[in-house]
């Protein structure tokens, strides 16, 4: 018996889960509104009304907490869910609406104007008689919003036009929201001309871009869906709209030149963000001519204006990312009644419907990175100061032509104290910021060598938290242009100019260290190819040592070599790769602790005077202290981690020998001392 009950409960739970999973997005949002409204009684739905308008939305979870639609505040109200009505003296909406024919249902659900026009156009007998129909019924406000001349033309002409218009809102079968699949079409009852259905993940459903306000009102002979617009017939493809609208003449020529005509005529569901003639006129003529004369750039430009699915304006209630045919993402959003693209309200006309999608007219051209030169990429980003330096150095040709290169562009903040003077050395350095190939950072690997236009070889370093090229680390995602790629980097590049020994010898700060390296016999090591990180004590560091200790160290080649090897890591560590703590193995064998805090690098808790002095076989850090290996430090034994409790008791033990030699030790204290002696 218990097993049977358990199986029954499990089956019920699975049924609930499966039915929940099968809900359409509209039904999910309606269910959420029911949950939010249940405290007000049965069959009450929470509705968000956009302040200052009559627009209402069933609320999804995100909207409920943000209380906004298209960035504007909403007010929560509670009303009967579709299909239910109030009963005087009772809480909520306990009564189901009476089931009647479609004609009578129109009056019940707030479509009395549609009901009136059904009477005057002689549609009434059909929609109150036998059959199974679906009508997408415009609400009263939708009819009021029609231009007067359009409404006059519908209700005149012996009502034939009005009858045709209403039959275009009808389907000759019962269709509920679960059957309204995204991207499908339904043949209308007017010459079988299709209605375009879109059912979005946020629960909004549209028919020919008119939003379903209240759906699934059952009738004895069908179903009524209340919508917010009077819909017009559409028989054109997107390509035919482009070909016939005089505001799209330049776009028409560009589409023809790119060969995209076929795509815009094909079956499918696309959104064309159609640049108007005005949009093309805003682009510098030189830039426009370059793109129009480059088939690949032109194709990328146009594909960047085509979204992979149809997106009606009514479906946008917050920001979302949408992929274009060009492969990048556009941020589609809204501010009040205006649609926005990448945060800008540049849509001049929206929801021009086609049989294979929807067209929104835009008055600014959206140029993707893939159609831009390096110069254009950099000028509009946070490396604009670097781009200006390249222009001053007469290197713009490398950033505007069809040369395949990668630009290492320091971020603007690098130049907060001013830019370097423009001379031969600066120009030479800038040439080394241009790599000879068009690269992608995700394909770079540790130890890879890259060649610059200046003839230098640069190394790639891959770390857990950073990707670096010599002393610079990539500070933002790549921007890949038509011929070049932009790497935003965190500082000016300093290409290596010699071995570690060459660099140390050339810098007067390290003269004592150079002499010590010679005495210790380490010159050959630091001259050969390798991957060293050298924490180089300056002359000041050696002067800070007691004279006797310094003389003793310099006079003992073996001990000197041990100390110096402790200053040399066995791999290259750039400062950009230093996080909270990095432990670097030294040539001496013990580990060096390197950390960074507040933009200051420390080695064994000693601040570094200068970082990232690059050499062909390593990197040098200038430090104002001579580092001591653990074995040379007082009161330390080997590389064992310190035990704070033991250290405290060591000090306590020393004091106890002086003042409490005759006292008996507590058992716990004795055990700790025993541990220390082991």
C-alpha positions in Angstrom: 0.0 0.0 0.0 2.7 2.5 1.0 4.7 1.6 -2.1 1.7 2.3 -4.3 1.1 5.7 -2.6 4.8 6.5 -3.1 4.7 5.6 -6.8 1.5 7.7 -7.2 3.1 10.7 -5.5 6.2 10.3 -7.7 4.1 10.1 -10.8 2.2 13.3 -9.8 5.5 15.1 -9.1 6.9 14.1 -12.4 3.7 15.2 -14.1 3.9 18.6 -12.4 7.5 19.0 -13.5 6.9 17.9 -17.0 3.9 20.1 -17.4 5.8 23.1 -15.9 8.7 22.5 -18.4 6.1 22.4 -21.2 4.7 25.8 -20.4 5.2 28.4 -23.1 7.0 31.6 -22.1 3.7 33.4 -22.1 2.1 30.9 -19.8 5.2 31.0 -17.5 4.9 34.8 -17.1 1.1 34.5 -16.6 1.8 31.8 -13.9 4.3 34.2 -12.2 1.7 37.0 -12.2 -0.8 34.6 -10.6 1.6 33.7 -7.9 2.3 37.4 -7.2 -1.4 38.1 -7.1 -2.7 35.2 -5.1 -2.7 37.1 -1.8 -5.5 39.2 -3.2 -7.7 36.1 -3.9 -8.2 33.4 -6.4 -7.4 34.0 -10.1 -5.9 37.5 -9.5 -2.9 38.4 -11.6 -0.3 41.1 -10.8 0.0 43.5 -13.6 2.7 46.2 -14.2 1.4 49.4 -15.6 3.8 51.8 -17.2 3.4 55.1 -15.5 1.8 57.8 -17.6 0.5 55.3 -20.2 -2.2 52.7 -20.5 0.3 50.0 -21.3 0.2 46.9 -19.0 2.4 43.9 -18.8 2.1 40.6 -16.9 5.2 40.6 -14.7 8.1 38.2 -14.9 10.5 37.7 -12.0 13.1 40.3 -13.1 10.5 43.0 -13.8 8.8 42.3 -10.5 11.9 43.3 -8.6 13.1 46.1 -10.8 9.6 47.6 -11.2 10.7 49.0 -14.6 9.7 48.5 -18.3 12.1 50.1 -20.8 13.8 52.0 -18.0 10.6 53.7 -16.8 8.9 53.0 -13.5 5.8 50.9 -13.3 3.0 50.6 -10.8 1.7 47.2 -9.7 -2.0 46.6 -9.9 -4.1 43.5 -9.4 -6.8 42.4 -11.8 -8.6 39.3 -12.9 -6.5 36.8 -14.8 -7.8 36.1 -18.4 -11.0 34.0 -18.3 -12.2 35.1 -14.8 -14.3 37.8 -13.3 -15.2 39.3 -9.9 -18.3 38.4 -7.9 -19.7 41.2 -5.6 -18.9 40.6 -2.0 -16.3 37.9 -2.7 -12.5 38.1 -2.7 -10.5 37.9 -5.9 -12.0 36.7 -9.1 -13.7 33.4 -8.3 -16.0 33.2 -11.3 -15.1 31.9 -14.8 -16.3 34.2 -17.6 -19.4 32.8 -19.2 -18.6 30.8 -22.4 -20.2 32.4 -25.3 -19.5 32.8 -29.0 -16.7 35.0 -30.3 -18.9 37.9 -31.1 -20.2 38.1 -27.5 -16.7 37.4 -26.1 -15.3 40.5 -27.9 -17.6 42.7 -25.8 -16.6 40.9 -22.6 -12.8 41.2 -23.0 -12.6 44.9 -23.9 -12.8 44.8 -27.7 -16.1 46.5 -28.1 -15.0 48.5 -31.1 -13.9 45.3 -32.9 -17.3 43.9 -32.0 -19.1 47.0 -33.4 -17.1 46.8 -36.7 -17.9 43.1 -36.9 -21.6 44.0 -36.8 -21.3 46.9 -39.4 -19.2 44.8 -41.7 -21.6 41.8 -41.6 -18.9 39.6 -40.0 -21.2 39.0 -36.9 -23.1 36.0 -38.3 -19.9 34.2 -39.1 -18.3 34.7 -35.7 -21.4 33.9 -33.7 -22.2 30.8 -35.7 -20.8 27.3 -35.8 -17.1 26.8 -36.5 -13.7 27.0 -34.8 -12.0 30.4 -35.2 -9.2 32.4 -33.7 -9.4 36.2 -33.8 -6.6 38.6 -32.9 -8.9 41.4 -31.7 -7.5 45.0 -31.5 -8.5 46.7 -28.3 -10.5 49.9 -28.4 -7.3 52.1 -28.1 -5.8 50.4 -31.1 -8.7 51.5 -33.3 -8.5 55.0 -31.9 -4.8 55.2 -32.7 -5.4 54.7 -36.4 -5.0 57.8 -38.6 -8.4 59.3 -39.4 -8.0 58.9 -43.2 -7.1 55.2 -42.8 -10.1 54.5 -40.6 -12.4 56.4 -43.0 -11.2 54.3 -45.9 -11.9 51.1 -43.9 -15.4 51.9 -42.8 -16.5 53.3 -46.3 -16.6 51.4 -49.6 -19.7 49.4 -48.6 -17.7 47.9 -45.7 -15.8 45.5 -47.9 -12.4 46.9 -46.8 -13.4 46.7 -43.2 -14.6 43.1 -43.6 -11.3 42.2 -45.3 -9.3 43.9 -42.6 -11.2 42.0 -39.9 -10.8 38.6 -41.7 -7.1 39.3 -41.9 -7.1 39.2 -38.1 -8.7 35.7 -38.1 -7.5 32.2 -38.5 -9.8 29.4 -39.4 -9.0 27.2 -36.4 -8.6 27.4 -32.7 -5.0 28.5 -31.8 -3.9 29.0 -28.2 -0.7 30.7 -27.0 1.0 27.3 -26.6 0.5 26.8 -30.3 1.9 30.3 -31.2 5.4 29.2 -31.9 8.2 31.7 -32.5 8.9 32.4 -36.1 5.9 30.6 -37.5 3.2 31.9 -39.7 -0.6 31.3 -39.8 -2.8 31.6 -42.9 -5.4 34.3 -42.3 -8.9 34.2 -43.4 -8.3 37.0 -45.9 -6.9 35.4 -49.1 -4.8 33.0 -46.9 -2.2 35.9 -46.4 0.0 34.8 -43.6 0.2 36.3 -40.1 3.7 36.4 -38.6 3.9 35.0 -35.1 6.7 35.6 -32.6 6.8 34.2 -29.1 9.7 35.6 -27.1 11.6 34.2 -24.1 10.3 37.1 -21.9 6.7 35.9 -22.4 5.7 38.5 -25.0 3.8 37.2 -28.0 3.2 39.3 -31.1 1.2 38.8 -34.3 2.6 41.0 -37.1 4.4 42.9 -34.3 1.2 43.7 -32.4 1.4 42.5 -28.8 -1.0 40.1 -27.3 -2.4 41.9 -24.2 -4.7 39.2 -22.9 -4.7 35.9 -24.6 -6.6 32.6 -24.7 -10.1 33.9 -24.0 -12.2 30.8 -24.9 -15.4 31.0 -26.8 -17.9 28.3 -27.8 -16.7 28.6 -31.4 -13.0 29.5 -31.0 -10.6 31.7 -29.0 -10.0 35.5 -28.7 -6.6 37.1 -28.2 -6.7 40.8 -27.4 -3.9 42.8 -29.2 -2.7 46.4 -29.0 -2.7 47.3 -32.8 -4.8 47.0 -35.9 -2.6 44.9 -38.1 -2.1 45.4 -41.9 -1.5 42.9 -44.5 2.1 42.2 -45.6 3.2 40.5 -48.7 6.7 42.0 -49.3 10.0 40.4 -48.5 12.7 42.5 -46.7 14.4 42.9 -50.0 11.3 44.3 -51.6 11.0 46.8 -48.8 14.6 47.9 -49.5 13.9 48.2 -53.2 10.8 50.3 -52.9 11.5 52.8 -50.1 13.1 56.0 -51.3 14.8 56.5 -47.9 16.9 53.4 -48.5 18.5 54.2 -51.9 22.1 54.0 -50.6 21.4 50.8 -48.8 19.8 49.4 -51.9 23.0 50.0 -53.9 25.2 48.6 -51.1 23.0 45.4 -50.9 23.3 44.9 -54.6 27.1 45.4 -54.5 27.5 42.9 -51.7 25.3 40.2 -53.2 23.0 40.1 -50.2 19.8 40.4 -52.3 19.2 36.7 -52.2 19.4 36.4 -48.4 16.9 39.2 -47.9 14.5 37.5 -50.3 14.8 34.0 -48.8 12.5 32.3 -46.3 13.5 32.8 -42.7 13.0 35.3 -40.0 15.5 38.2 -39.8 15.6 41.7 -38.4 17.1 44.3 -40.8 18.3 47.5 -39.1 18.1 49.4 -42.3 20.4 52.4 -42.5 18.7 55.4 -44.2 20.3 57.6 -46.7 20.9 60.1 -43.8 22.8 57.4 -41.9 25.3 56.9 -44.8 25.7 60.7 -45.2 26.9 61.0 -41.6 30.0 58.8 -42.3 33.2 60.6 -43.6 33.3 60.2 -47.4 36.8 58.6 -47.2 35.6 56.0 -44.8 32.4 55.3 -46.8 34.3 55.0 -50.1 36.8 52.6 -48.5 34.1 50.3 -47.2 32.0 50.4 -50.4 35.1 49.6 -52.4 36.0 46.6 -50.2 33.6 43.7 -50.8 34.5 41.9 -47.6 34.2 45.0 -45.4 30.9 45.9 -47.1 29.5 42.4 -46.5 30.5 42.6 -42.8 29.0 46.1 -42.5 25.6 44.9 -43.9 25.6 41.6 -42.0 26.2 43.7 -38.8 22.8 45.3 -39.5 21.0 41.9 -39.7 19.9 40.1 -36.6 19.6 36.3 -36.7 15.9 36.4 -35.6 12.9 38.7 -36.0 12.6 41.2 -33.1 9.5 43.3 -32.9 9.8 46.6 -30.9 7.0 45.5 -28.6 9.1 42.5 -27.4 11.8 44.8 -26.0 11.1 45.6 -22.4 14.7 45.7 -21.2 18.2 45.4 -22.6 19.4 42.2 -24.3 22.2 41.1 -26.5 21.4 39.8 -29.9 23.8 38.2 -32.4 24.2 39.6 -35.9 24.9 37.7 -39.1 28.4 39.2 -39.0 28.9 37.3 -35.7 29.1 40.0 -33.1 26.6 41.1 -30.5 24.4 44.2 -30.5 22.8 45.5 -27.3 19.2 46.1 -28.2 17.2 48.0 -25.5 14.7 50.7 -25.0 14.2 54.0 -23.2 10.5 54.7 -22.8 8.9 54.4 -26.3 12.3 54.5 -28.1 14.3 51.5 -29.1 18.1 51.8 -28.6 21.0 50.1 -30.2 24.2 49.9 -28.1 22.5 52.4 -25.8 21.7 55.0 -28.5 18.2 55.9 -29.6 18.9 55.8 -33.3 15.9 54.0 -34.7 13.8 56.4 -36.8 11.0 54.0 -37.8 10.2 50.6 -36.3 8.2 47.4 -37.1 8.0 47.6 -40.9 6.9 44.0 -41.3 7.9 41.7 -44.1 7.0 38.0 -44.7 10.5 37.0 -43.8 11.1 39.3 -40.8 10.9 42.9 -39.7 12.7 46.1 -40.7 13.6 49.0 -38.3 15.0 52.1 -40.0 18.1 53.5 -38.3 19.6 57.0 -38.9 23.2 56.1 -37.9 25.4 53.5 -39.6 26.6 50.7 -37.3 30.1 49.9 -38.4 31.5 46.7 -36.9 35.1 46.3 -35.9 35.7 43.9 -38.7 35.1 46.7 -41.2 37.3 49.3 -39.5 41.0 50.1 -39.8 43.3 50.0 -36.7 43.3 53.8 -36.7 39.5 53.9 -36.5 39.4 51.2 -33.8 41.9 53.0 -31.7 40.6 56.6 -32.2 37.2 55.8 -30.7 38.5 53.8 -27.7 40.6 54.3 -24.5 43.9 54.1 -26.5 43.2 57.3 -28.4 46.4 59.0 -27.0 48.5 56.1 -28.4 46.9 56.5 -31.8 47.7 60.2 -31.8 51.3 59.3 -31.0 51.5 57.0 -34.1 50.0 59.8 -36.2 52.6 62.2 -34.9 55.3 59.7 -35.7 54.1 59.4 -39.3 53.2 55.8 -38.8 49.5 56.1 -39.7 50.0 54.2 -43.0 50.5 51.0 -41.0 47.2 51.6 -39.2 45.0 52.5 -42.2 46.2 50.3 -45.1 45.8 46.7 -45.9 48.9 45.5 -44.1 48.2 42.6 -41.7 49.5 43.7 -38.3 48.8 43.7 -34.6 49.0 46.9 -32.6 50.1 47.0 -29.0 48.4 50.2 -27.9 49.0 51.5 -24.3 45.9 52.5 -22.5 45.4 56.3 -22.1 46.0 56.3 -18.4 49.7 55.4 -19.1 50.1 58.9 -20.3 48.5 60.7 -17.4 51.8 62.5 -16.7 52.3 63.4 -20.4 53.5 61.7 -23.6 57.1 61.1 -24.6 58.7 63.7 -26.8 58.5 62.8 -30.5 62.0 62.0 -31.7 63.9 59.2 -33.5 64.0 57.0 -30.4 60.3 57.4 -29.7 59.5 56.6 -33.4 61.7 53.5 -33.2 59.9 52.4 -30.0 56.5 52.9 -31.6 57.5 50.7 -34.5 58.2 48.0 -32.0 54.6 48.3 -30.8 53.4 47.0 -34.2 53.7 43.3 -34.8 54.1 41.8 -38.3 51.1 39.5 -38.2 47.4 39.9 -37.5 47.1 37.9 -34.3 44.4 36.7 -31.9 45.4 36.7 -28.2 43.6 33.4 -27.6 46.0 31.6 -29.9 49.2 33.0 -28.3 51.3 30.5 -26.4 54.0 30.7 -23.7 57.5 31.2 -25.2 56.2 32.3 -28.6 58.3 34.8 -30.5 56.7 37.7 -32.3 58.5 40.0 -34.7 57.9 43.8 -34.8 58.1 46.2 -37.7 61.2 47.6 -36.0 62.9 44.2 -36.4 62.8 43.2 -32.7 61.8 39.8 -31.4 59.3 39.9 -28.5 58.4 37.0 -26.2 54.9 35.9 -25.1 54.4 35.0 -21.4 51.2 33.1 -20.4 50.4 33.3 -16.7 47.4 32.1 -14.6 46.0 35.6 -14.4 47.5 37.5 -17.4 48.8 37.3 -20.9 51.9 39.4 -21.5 54.2 40.3 -24.3 57.6 41.3 -22.8 56.8 43.8 -20.0 53.3 44.7 -21.2 50.1 42.7 -20.4 46.9 42.7 -22.4 44.4 44.9 -20.5 41.2 44.3 -22.6 39.6 42.0 -25.1 41.1 42.0 -28.6 39.5 44.3 -31.2 39.9 42.7 -34.6 39.7 45.1 -37.5 39.6 44.6 -41.3 43.4 44.0 -41.6 44.7 44.6 -38.1 44.1 43.6 -34.5 44.2 46.0 -31.5 45.7 44.7 -28.2 45.1 47.2 -25.4 48.1 47.0 -23.1 48.8 48.3 -19.6 52.1 50.2 -20.3 54.7 51.2 -22.9 56.7 48.3 -24.3 60.4 48.1 -23.5 62.0 45.6 -25.9 65.0 43.7 -24.5 68.4 45.1 -25.7 70.9 42.6 -24.3 71.5 39.8 -21.9 71.0 40.2 -18.1 74.7 40.9 -17.7 74.6 43.5 -20.6 71.8 45.3 -18.9 73.4 45.3 -15.4 76.8 46.5 -16.8 75.1 49.4 -18.6 73.4 50.6 -15.5 75.6 52.4 -12.9 73.1 51.5 -10.1 74.4 47.9 -10.3 78.2 48.3 -10.4 78.7 46.6 -7.0 76.4 43.7 -8.1 78.4 43.3 -11.3 81.6 43.0 -9.4 80.0 40.5 -7.0 78.7 38.4 -9.9 82.2 38.3 -11.4 83.7 37.3 -8.1 81.1 34.5 -7.6 81.7 33.2 -11.1 78.1 33.7 -12.3 78.8 35.9 -15.3 78.6 33.0 -17.8 75.3 31.9 -16.3 73.7 35.3 -16.8 75.0 35.7 -20.3 73.8 32.5 -21.7 70.2 32.0 -23.1 67.7 31.3 -20.4 64.6 32.5 -18.5 65.8 34.3 -15.4 64.2 36.7 -13.1 66.9 38.7 -11.3 66.1 40.7 -8.2 69.2 42.9 -8.5 70.4 44.7 -5.4 71.5 48.3 -6.1 74.7 49.9 -4.9 72.5 51.4 -2.2 71.5 47.9 -1.0 75.1 46.9 -0.6 76.0 50.1 1.2 73.2 49.4 3.7 75.0 46.3 4.9 77.3 46.5 7.9 80.8 47.0 6.5 82.2 43.9 8.2 79.4 41.7 7.0 79.9 43.1 3.4 83.7 42.5 3.5 83.1 39.0 4.8 80.6 38.2 2.1 82.7 39.6 -0.7 85.7 37.6 0.5 83.9 34.2 0.5 83.2 33.3 -3.2 81.1 30.2 -2.2 78.9 32.1 0.2 78.6 35.0 -2.2 77.5 32.7 -5.0 74.9 31.2 -2.7 73.5 34.6 -1.8 73.5 35.8 -5.4 71.8 32.6 -6.7 69.0 33.3 -4.2 68.4 36.5 -6.1 67.8 34.7 -9.4 64.5 33.0 -10.2 64.5 30.1 -12.7 61.7 31.5 -14.8 60.6 34.9 -16.2 58.1 36.6 -14.0 56.7 39.9 -15.3 55.2 42.3 -12.7 51.8 42.1 -14.4 51.6 38.4 -13.5 52.2 39.1 -9.8 49.0 38.7 -7.8 48.6 38.6 -4.0 51.6 36.2 -3.7 53.8 34.3 -6.1 56.5 31.9 -4.8 59.4 31.7 -7.3 62.0 29.0 -7.1 65.5 30.5 -7.1 68.7 29.0 -8.5 69.9 28.5 -4.9 67.0 26.2 -4.3 64.8 28.2 -1.8 61.8 30.1 -2.9 61.5 33.8 -3.3 58.1 35.4 -2.3 56.9 38.1 -4.7 53.7 40.0 -4.0 51.9 43.1 -5.2 49.7 45.6 -3.3 48.5 49.0 -4.2 50.6 48.9 -7.4 53.8 48.2 -5.4 55.7 45.0 -6.0 57.5 43.5 -3.0 60.1 40.7 -2.9 60.4 39.0 0.5 58.4 42.0 1.8 61.0 44.4 0.5 59.6 47.0 -1.9 61.0 46.9 -5.5 62.5 50.1 -6.7 62.0 49.3 -10.4 60.2 46.5 -12.2 60.4 44.8 -15.6 63.8 45.8 -16.9 63.8 43.5 -19.8 66.7 41.4 -21.1 66.9 38.9 -23.9 67.4 36.0 -21.4 65.2 37.4 -18.5 63.9 40.3 -16.6 65.4 42.4 -13.8 63.9 44.0 -10.8 65.9 46.7 -9.0 65.8 46.2 -5.2 67.4 48.4 -2.4 68.1 45.4 -0.1 70.2 42.3 -0.2 67.9 39.3 0.2 68.8 36.6 2.7 68.1 32.9 2.0 66.2 31.3 4.9 69.3 29.4 6.1 71.1 32.7 6.5 68.4 34.4 8.4 68.7 34.3 12.2 66.2 32.1 14.2 65.1 30.2 11.0 65.6 26.6 10.1 65.5 25.6 6.5 62.4 26.2 4.5 59.9 25.1 7.2 56.8 27.3 7.6 56.8 29.3 10.7 54.4 28.3 13.5 53.2 31.5 15.2 52.3 29.6 18.4 55.7 28.0 18.7 57.4 31.4 18.1 55.4 32.9 21.0 56.4 30.0 23.3 60.0 30.2 22.2 60.1 33.8 23.4 58.2 32.8 26.5 60.7 30.0 27.2 63.7 32.4 27.0 62.1 34.7 29.5 61.2 31.7 31.8 64.8 30.6 31.9 65.8 33.9 33.4 63.1 34.6 35.9 61.5 31.2 36.6 64.3 28.6 36.4 63.0 26.7 39.5 59.3 26.8 38.6 57.6 23.6 37.6 56.3 23.7 34.0 52.6 23.0 33.3 52.1 19.8 31.2 50.9 21.7 28.1 53.9 24.0 28.2 56.3 21.0 28.6 54.8 19.3 25.6 55.2 22.4 23.4 58.8 22.8 24.5 59.3 19.1 23.6 58.0 19.8 20.2 60.4 22.7 19.7 63.4 20.5 20.6 62.4 17.8 18.0 
